[in-house]
Amino acid sequence: MSLLYSLLIGAIAGWLAGKLMKGGGFGLLLNIVIGVIGGVVGNWLFAKLNISLMGGIIGDILTGAIGASVILFIAGLFKK
């Protein structure tokens, strides 16, 4: 069940990051991948900065979206 939860949160976070970064995302599969990786990056980043977001599904989505936005920002730097 946690895999399904991670994929669902990843899909939402990837889609949200695509909207935040003024892009349409990369399609469902890549949005899920970027969202899941973004969750890992967001958790790592917030731990390093000693920041804690609210718990639960909303906190997970925000953490994933912020992490995915960081990934998309960095990818945009290499794209230019």
Rosetta constraint file for C-alpha pairs under 8 A:
AtomPair CA 1 CA 5 HARMONIC 6.24 0.50
AtomPair CA 2 CA 6 HARMONIC 6.05 0.50
AtomPair CA 3 CA 7 HARMONIC 6.17 0.50
AtomPair CA 4 CA 8 HARMONIC 6.11 0.50
AtomPair CA 5 CA 9 HARMONIC 6.08 0.50
AtomPair CA 6 CA 10 HARMONIC 5.79 0.50
AtomPair CA 6 CA 36 HARMONIC 6.64 0.50
AtomPair CA 7 CA 11 HARMONIC 6.01 0.50
AtomPair CA 7 CA 32 HARMONIC 6.26 0.50
AtomPair CA 7 CA 36 HARMONIC 6.81 0.50
AtomPair CA 8 CA 12 HARMONIC 6.36 0.50
AtomPair CA 8 CA 32 HARMONIC 7.72 0.50
AtomPair CA 9 CA 13 HARMONIC 5.95 0.50
AtomPair CA 9 CA 35 HARMONIC 7.32 0.50
AtomPair CA 9 CA 36 HARMONIC 7.44 0.50
AtomPair CA 9 CA 57 HARMONIC 7.77 0.50
AtomPair CA 9 CA 60 HARMONIC 7.05 0.50
AtomPair CA 9 CA 61 HARMONIC 5.83 0.50
AtomPair CA 9 CA 64 HARMONIC 7.52 0.50
AtomPair CA 10 CA 14 HARMONIC 5.82 0.50
AtomPair CA 10 CA 31 HARMONIC 7.29 0.50
AtomPair CA 10 CA 32 HARMONIC 4.79 0.50
AtomPair CA 10 CA 33 HARMONIC 6.85 0.50
AtomPair CA 10 CA 34 HARMONIC 7.18 0.50
AtomPair CA 10 CA 35 HARMONIC 3.91 0.50
AtomPair CA 10 CA 36 HARMONIC 4.40 0.50
AtomPair CA 10 CA 37 HARMONIC 7.90 0.50
AtomPair CA 10 CA 38 HARMONIC 7.77 0.50
AtomPair CA 10 CA 39 HARMONIC 7.20 0.50
AtomPair CA 10 CA 61 HARMONIC 7.58 0.50
AtomPair CA 10 CA 64 HARMONIC 6.69 0.50
AtomPair CA 11 CA 15 HARMONIC 6.11 0.50
AtomPair CA 11 CA 28 HARMONIC 7.04 0.50
AtomPair CA 11 CA 31 HARMONIC 5.68 0.50
AtomPair CA 11 CA 32 HARMONIC 4.08 0.50
AtomPair CA 11 CA 33 HARMONIC 7.67 0.50
AtomPair CA 11 CA 35 HARMONIC 5.87 0.50
AtomPair CA 11 CA 36 HARMONIC 7.63 0.50
AtomPair CA 12 CA 16 HARMONIC 6.06 0.50
AtomPair CA 12 CA 32 HARMONIC 7.59 0.50
AtomPair CA 12 CA 35 HARMONIC 7.25 0.50
AtomPair CA 12 CA 61 HARMONIC 6.88 0.50
AtomPair CA 12 CA 65 HARMONIC 7.94 0.50
AtomPair CA 13 CA 17 HARMONIC 6.00 0.50
AtomPair CA 13 CA 31 HARMONIC 7.85 0.50
AtomPair CA 13 CA 32 HARMONIC 7.76 0.50
AtomPair CA 13 CA 35 HARMONIC 4.92 0.50
AtomPair CA 13 CA 36 HARMONIC 7.82 0.50
AtomPair CA 13 CA 38 HARMONIC 7.80 0.50
AtomPair CA 13 CA 61 HARMONIC 5.35 0.50
AtomPair CA 13 CA 62 HARMONIC 7.06 0.50
AtomPair CA 13 CA 64 HARMONIC 5.17 0.50
AtomPair CA 13 CA 65 HARMONIC 4.27 0.50
AtomPair CA 13 CA 68 HARMONIC 7.08 0.50
AtomPair CA 14 CA 18 HARMONIC 6.16 0.50
AtomPair CA 14 CA 25 HARMONIC 7.25 0.50
AtomPair CA 14 CA 30 HARMONIC 8.00 0.50
AtomPair CA 14 CA 31 HARMONIC 4.41 0.50
AtomPair CA 14 CA 32 HARMONIC 5.78 0.50
AtomPair CA 14 CA 33 HARMONIC 7.60 0.50
AtomPair CA 14 CA 34 HARMONIC 5.60 0.50
AtomPair CA 14 CA 35 HARMONIC 4.00 0.50
AtomPair CA 14 CA 36 HARMONIC 7.71 0.50
AtomPair CA 14 CA 38 HARMONIC 7.70 0.50
AtomPair CA 14 CA 64 HARMONIC 7.45 0.50
AtomPair CA 14 CA 65 HARMONIC 6.16 0.50
AtomPair CA 14 CA 68 HARMONIC 6.20 0.50
AtomPair CA 15 CA 19 HARMONIC 6.42 0.50
AtomPair CA 15 CA 24 HARMONIC 7.73 0.50
AtomPair CA 15 CA 25 HARMONIC 6.17 0.50
AtomPair CA 15 CA 31 HARMONIC 5.90 0.50
AtomPair CA 15 CA 32 HARMONIC 7.98 0.50
AtomPair CA 15 CA 35 HARMONIC 7.69 0.50
AtomPair CA 16 CA 20 HARMONIC 6.15 0.50
AtomPair CA 16 CA 65 HARMONIC 6.01 0.50
AtomPair CA 17 CA 21 HARMONIC 5.99 0.50
AtomPair CA 17 CA 25 HARMONIC 7.63 0.50
AtomPair CA 17 CA 35 HARMONIC 7.86 0.50
AtomPair CA 17 CA 65 HARMONIC 4.99 0.50
AtomPair CA 17 CA 66 HARMONIC 6.93 0.50
AtomPair CA 17 CA 68 HARMONIC 5.80 0.50
AtomPair CA 17 CA 69 HARMONIC 4.99 0.50
AtomPair CA 17 CA 72 HARMONIC 7.79 0.50
AtomPair CA 18 CA 22 HARMONIC 6.42 0.50
AtomPair CA 18 CA 23 HARMONIC 5.04 0.50
AtomPair CA 18 CA 24 HARMONIC 5.32 0.50
AtomPair CA 18 CA 25 HARMONIC 4.31 0.50
AtomPair CA 18 CA 26 HARMONIC 7.83 0.50
AtomPair CA 18 CA 31 HARMONIC 7.89 0.50
AtomPair CA 18 CA 69 HARMONIC 7.39 0.50
AtomPair CA 18 CA 72 HARMONIC 7.87 0.50
AtomPair CA 19 CA 23 HARMONIC 5.64 0.50
AtomPair CA 19 CA 24 HARMONIC 6.03 0.50
AtomPair CA 19 CA 25 HARMONIC 7.13 0.50
AtomPair CA 20 CA 69 HARMONIC 7.26 0.50
AtomPair CA 21 CA 69 HARMONIC 6.51 0.50
AtomPair CA 21 CA 72 HARMONIC 7.27 0.50
AtomPair CA 21 CA 73 HARMONIC 7.46 0.50
AtomPair CA 25 CA 30 HARMONIC 7.95 0.50
AtomPair CA 25 CA 31 HARMONIC 6.27 0.50
AtomPair CA 26 CA 30 HARMONIC 5.54 0.50
AtomPair CA 26 CA 31 HARMONIC 5.85 0.50
AtomPair CA 27 CA 31 HARMONIC 5.86 0.50
AtomPair CA 28 CA 32 HARMONIC 6.18 0.50
AtomPair CA 29 CA 33 HARMONIC 6.37 0.50
AtomPair CA 30 CA 34 HARMONIC 5.92 0.50
AtomPair CA 31 CA 35 HARMONIC 5.85 0.50
AtomPair CA 32 CA 36 HARMONIC 6.06 0.50
AtomPair CA 33 CA 37 HARMONIC 6.11 0.50
AtomPair CA 34 CA 38 HARMONIC 5.68 0.50
AtomPair CA 34 CA 68 HARMONIC 5.77 0.50
AtomPair CA 34 CA 71 HARMONIC 7.61 0.50
AtomPair CA 35 CA 39 HARMONIC 6.11 0.50
AtomPair CA 35 CA 64 HARMONIC 5.65 0.50
AtomPair CA 35 CA 65 HARMONIC 6.55 0.50
AtomPair CA 35 CA 67 HARMONIC 7.70 0.50
AtomPair CA 35 CA 68 HARMONIC 5.47 0.50
AtomPair CA 36 CA 40 HARMONIC 6.66 0.50
AtomPair CA 36 CA 64 HARMONIC 6.76 0.50
AtomPair CA 37 CA 41 HARMONIC 6.22 0.50
AtomPair CA 37 CA 64 HARMONIC 7.75 0.50
AtomPair CA 37 CA 67 HARMONIC 7.61 0.50
AtomPair CA 37 CA 68 HARMONIC 6.96 0.50
AtomPair CA 38 CA 42 HARMONIC 5.77 0.50
AtomPair CA 38 CA 63 HARMONIC 7.63 0.50
AtomPair CA 38 CA 64 HARMONIC 4.83 0.50
AtomPair CA 38 CA 65 HARMONIC 6.55 0.50
AtomPair CA 38 CA 66 HARMONIC 7.06 0.50
AtomPair CA 38 CA 67 HARMONIC 3.97 0.50
AtomPair CA 38 CA 68 HARMONIC 3.85 0.50
AtomPair CA 38 CA 69 HARMONIC 7.43 0.50
AtomPair CA 38 CA 70 HARMONIC 7.65 0.50
AtomPair CA 38 CA 71 HARMONIC 6.78 0.50
AtomPair CA 39 CA 43 HARMONIC 6.03 0.50
AtomPair CA 39 CA 60 HARMONIC 7.35 0.50
AtomPair CA 39 CA 61 HARMONIC 7.95 0.50
AtomPair CA 39 CA 63 HARMONIC 5.78 0.50
AtomPair CA 39 CA 64 HARMONIC 3.69 0.50
AtomPair CA 39 CA 65 HARMONIC 7.21 0.50
AtomPair CA 39 CA 66 HARMONIC 7.98 0.50
AtomPair CA 39 CA 67 HARMONIC 5.72 0.50
AtomPair CA 39 CA 68 HARMONIC 7.03 0.50
AtomPair CA 40 CA 44 HARMONIC 6.19 0.50
AtomPair CA 40 CA 64 HARMONIC 7.33 0.50
AtomPair CA 40 CA 67 HARMONIC 7.28 0.50
AtomPair CA 41 CA 45 HARMONIC 5.96 0.50
AtomPair CA 41 CA 64 HARMONIC 7.74 0.50
AtomPair CA 41 CA 67 HARMONIC 5.06 0.50
AtomPair CA 41 CA 68 HARMONIC 7.52 0.50
AtomPair CA 42 CA 46 HARMONIC 5.98 0.50
AtomPair CA 42 CA 63 HARMONIC 5.14 0.50
AtomPair CA 42 CA 64 HARMONIC 5.86 0.50
AtomPair CA 42 CA 65 HARMONIC 7.93 0.50
AtomPair CA 42 CA 66 HARMONIC 6.16 0.50
AtomPair CA 42 CA 67 HARMONIC 4.01 0.50
AtomPair CA 42 CA 68 HARMONIC 7.58 0.50
AtomPair CA 43 CA 47 HARMONIC 6.06 0.50
AtomPair CA 43 CA 63 HARMONIC 6.59 0.50
AtomPair CA 43 CA 64 HARMONIC 7.95 0.50
AtomPair CA 43 CA 67 HARMONIC 7.72 0.50
AtomPair CA 44 CA 48 HARMONIC 6.25 0.50
AtomPair CA 45 CA 49 HARMONIC 6.25 0.50
AtomPair CA 45 CA 67 HARMONIC 7.78 0.50
AtomPair CA 46 CA 50 HARMONIC 5.74 0.50
AtomPair CA 46 CA 51 HARMONIC 4.91 0.50
AtomPair CA 46 CA 52 HARMONIC 6.66 0.50
AtomPair CA 47 CA 51 HARMONIC 6.28 0.50
AtomPair CA 47 CA 52 HARMONIC 7.72 0.50
AtomPair CA 53 CA 59 HARMONIC 5.65 0.50
AtomPair CA 53 CA 63 HARMONIC 7.52 0.50
AtomPair CA 54 CA 58 HARMONIC 7.31 0.50
AtomPair CA 54 CA 59 HARMONIC 4.92 0.50
AtomPair CA 55 CA 59 HARMONIC 4.96 0.50
AtomPair CA 55 CA 60 HARMONIC 7.07 0.50
AtomPair CA 56 CA 60 HARMONIC 6.32 0.50
AtomPair CA 57 CA 61 HARMONIC 6.13 0.50
AtomPair CA 58 CA 62 HARMONIC 6.14 0.50
AtomPair CA 59 CA 63 HARMONIC 6.00 0.50
AtomPair CA 60 CA 64 HARMONIC 6.06 0.50
AtomPair CA 61 CA 65 HARMONIC 5.95 0.50
AtomPair CA 62 CA 66 HARMONIC 6.04 0.50
AtomPair CA 63 CA 67 HARMONIC 6.10 0.50
AtomPair CA 64 CA 68 HARMONIC 5.91 0.50
AtomPair CA 65 CA 69 HARMONIC 5.97 0.50
AtomPair CA 66 CA 70 HARMONIC 6.32 0.50
AtomPair CA 67 CA 71 HARMONIC 6.42 0.50
AtomPair CA 68 CA 72 HARMONIC 6.14 0.50
AtomPair CA 69 CA 73 HARMONIC 6.00 0.50
AtomPair CA 70 CA 74 HARMONIC 6.22 0.50
AtomPair CA 71 CA 75 HARMONIC 6.09 0.50
AtomPair CA 72 CA 76 HARMONIC 6.02 0.50
AtomPair CA 73 CA 77 HARMONIC 6.51 0.50
AtomPair CA 74 CA 78 HARMONIC 6.78 0.50
AtomPair CA 75 CA 79 HARMONIC 6.21 0.50
AtomPair CA 76 CA 80 HARMONIC 6.58 0.50
